[in-house]
Amino acid sequence: MAVGQYALTSLANLKSWIGITSTADDAVLEAAIDRATSRIESYLERKIKQRSYTEWRSGAGVDNIALYQWPVAQITNVWS
């Protein structure tokens, strides 16, 4: 098992930080990285690493629309 595509750190970084050189616990550490990434993003209520997604927002009667995810690198479509 490898860490998820959007994990906030790598297995090598974690092992270096905590001083582990053995591969015996790699699966446990990878799962911990994925759980920590998920918990952090849930707490912040947003994604950290850049990825593509669709967000539907109503702009009826407002001058500005606040997006759930930020910063925004690219917007491909806006409908009215």
Buried (B, 14 or more C-beta within 10 A) or exposed (E): EEBEEBBBEEBEEBBEEEEBEEEEEBEEBBEBBBEBBBEEBEEEEEBEEEEEEEEEEEEEEEEEEEEEEEEEEEEEEEEE
